[in-house]
Amino acid sequence: MSRSAPIRLAIVGVGKIVRDQHLPALSKNPDYRVVAAASRNATIDGVASFQSIEEMLASGVEIDAVSLCQPPQVRYVAARAAIEAGKHVFMEKPPGATVSEVEDLKALANAKGVSLFASWHSRYAPAVESARSFLSGTTARKARFIWKEDVRKWHPGQAWIWQPGGFGVFDPFINCLSIVTHILPPLHITQAELDFPSNRDAPVAARMNFAGADSLTATAEIDWLQTGPQSWDIIVETDEGEMILSSGGAKLTIEGRTVQEQAEREYPALYERFADIVREQRSDVDLAPLQHVADAFMLGRRNVVDGFFD
């Protein structure tokens, strides 16, 4: 593939996130040309469409890279097929249903000489790097992670997210974890309590405690039933005062003073990053956020709460 030619991209799993984020970002990026789509129930106008990634890869359509946007429970098989075919792979978050399957994909991509990208989109929120810079110059003492939103608004009628491997409320909270693992010193979960609706296989709410070096502690409160204003806040007490990263990483406040607030452009930045690593022939796969989710499920006490109904 020429370094100057557009990356010929195929999209697998054409759902809400593709319509809302991926396609608008790609339409404004000259580094890409969308050439194909594979999805059981949807197509993309103007490109070749297929029912499965296997059918697409066997079709003869010239593809350089594949963006995998289907639910995490089925992503491993698709990613492995793409890598085996010599395609670079962009994985929507979370990158997989388990830590070990993504580790396997990392090793396979390295062996095949293709790029693999775990696309933690919240790391590309506009104020995240400013928060990271501030924290690098001080000592964090205590943190709170408050991630509360309305599942009916963000995932209407999506059954997969309540199934095993669908993560439940950890699907949005992994966005918080992707920021936390980027801006704060390493933490590990010491205690977790997960609320499972009586008719679902994934949690609707959870509470966690974390600990790190130098007496750093943190707590998390996550909930999927919050109506009205949504809460996506990371609050850190430091030697230089209180830092609040809010609106999912779009706004940074230090000691009550707004330092930065901008409109988000996470997906355009993701595709810029993917183009860079494809051109540089390397991968970017950080598993720390996914490992925290796995730890919460391993360590967490399970509470059964009222059933969830759409």
Secondary structure in CASP SS format (residue, H / E / C, confidence):
PFRMAT SS
TARGET T0000
AUTHOR 0000-0000-0000
METHOD secondary structure of the structure
MODEL  1
M C 1.00
S C 1.00
R C 1.00
S C 1.00
A C 1.00
P C 1.00
I E 1.00
R E 1.00
L E 1.00
A E 1.00
I E 1.00
V E 1.00
G C 1.00
V C 1.00
G C 1.00
K H 1.00
I H 1.00
V H 1.00
R H 1.00
D H 1.00
Q H 1.00
H H 1.00
L H 1.00
P H 1.00
A H 1.00
L H 1.00
S H 1.00
K C 1.00
N C 1.00
P C 1.00
D C 1.00
Y E 1.00
R E 1.00
V E 1.00
V E 1.00
A E 1.00
A E 1.00
A E 1.00
S C 1.00
R C 1.00
N C 1.00
A C 1.00
T C 1.00
I C 1.00
D C 1.00
G C 1.00
V C 1.00
A E 1.00
S E 1.00
F E 1.00
Q C 1.00
S C 1.00
I H 1.00
E H 1.00
E H 1.00
M H 1.00
L H 1.00
A C 1.00
S C 1.00
G C 1.00
V C 1.00
E C 1.00
I C 1.00
D C 1.00
A E 1.00
V E 1.00
S E 1.00
L E 1.00
C C 1.00
Q C 1.00
P C 1.00
P H 1.00
Q H 1.00
V H 1.00
R H 1.00
Y H 1.00
V H 1.00
A H 1.00
A H 1.00
R H 1.00
A H 1.00
A H 1.00
I H 1.00
E H 1.00
A C 1.00
G C 1.00
K C 1.00
H E 1.00
V E 1.00
F E 1.00
M E 1.00
E C 1.00
K C 1.00
P C 1.00
P C 1.00
G C 1.00
A C 1.00
T C 1.00
V H 1.00
S H 1.00
E H 1.00
V H 1.00
E H 1.00
D H 1.00
L H 1.00
K H 1.00
A H 1.00
L H 1.00
A H 1.00
N H 1.00
A H 1.00
K H 1.00
G C 1.00
V C 1.00
S C 1.00
L E 1.00
F E 1.00
A E 1.00
S C 1.00
W C 1.00
H H 1.00
S H 1.00
R H 1.00
Y H 1.00
A C 1.00
P C 1.00
A C 1.00
V H 1.00
E H 1.00
S H 1.00
A H 1.00
R H 1.00
S H 1.00
F H 1.00
L H 1.00
S H 1.00
G C 1.00
T C 1.00
T C 1.00
A E 1.00
R E 1.00
K E 1.00
A E 1.00
R E 1.00
F E 1.00
I E 1.00
W E 1.00
K E 1.00
E C 1.00
D E 1.00
V H 1.00
R H 1.00
K H 1.00
W H 1.00
H C 1.00
P C 1.00
G C 1.00
Q C 1.00
A H 1.00
W H 1.00
I H 1.00
W H 1.00
Q C 1.00
P C 1.00
G C 1.00
G C 1.00
F C 1.00
G C 1.00
V C 1.00
F H 1.00
D H 1.00
P H 1.00
F H 1.00
I H 1.00
N H 1.00
C H 1.00
L H 1.00
S H 1.00
I H 1.00
V H 1.00
T H 1.00
H H 1.00
I H 1.00
L C 1.00
P C 1.00
P C 1.00
L E 1.00
H E 1.00
I E 1.00
T E 1.00
Q E 1.00
A E 1.00
E E 1.00
L E 1.00
D E 1.00
F E 1.00
P E 1.00
S C 1.00
N C 1.00
R C 1.00
D C 1.00
A C 1.00
P C 1.00
V C 1.00
A E 1.00
A E 1.00
R E 1.00
M E 1.00
N E 1.00
F E 1.00
A E 1.00
G E 1.00
A C 1.00
D C 1.00
S C 1.00
L C 1.00
T E 1.00
A E 1.00
T E 1.00
A E 1.00
E E 1.00
I E 1.00
D E 1.00
W C 1.00
L E 1.00
Q C 1.00
T C 1.00
G C 1.00
P C 1.00
Q C 1.00
S E 1.00
W E 1.00
D E 1.00
I E 1.00
I E 1.00
V E 1.00
E E 1.00
T E 1.00
D C 1.00
E C 1.00
G E 1.00
E E 1.00
M E 1.00
I E 1.00
L E 1.00
S E 1.00
S C 1.00
G C 1.00
G C 1.00
A C 1.00
K E 1.00
L E 1.00
T E 1.00
I E 1.00
E C 1.00
G C 1.00
R E 1.00
T E 1.00
V E 1.00
Q E 1.00
E E 1.00
Q C 1.00
A C 1.00
E C 1.00
R C 1.00
E H 1.00
Y H 1.00
P H 1.00
A H 1.00
L H 1.00
Y H 1.00
E H 1.00
R H 1.00
F H 1.00
A H 1.00
D H 1.00
I H 1.00
V H 1.00
R H 1.00
E H 1.00
Q C 1.00
R C 1.00
S C 1.00
D E 1.00
V C 1.00
D C 1.00
L C 1.00
A H 1.00
P H 1.00
L H 1.00
Q H 1.00
H H 1.00
V H 1.00
A H 1.00
D H 1.00
A H 1.00
F H 1.00
M H 1.00
L H 1.00
G C 1.00
R E 1.00
R E 1.00
N E 1.00
V E 1.00
V E 1.00
D C 1.00
G C 1.00
F C 1.00
F C 1.00
D C 1.00
END
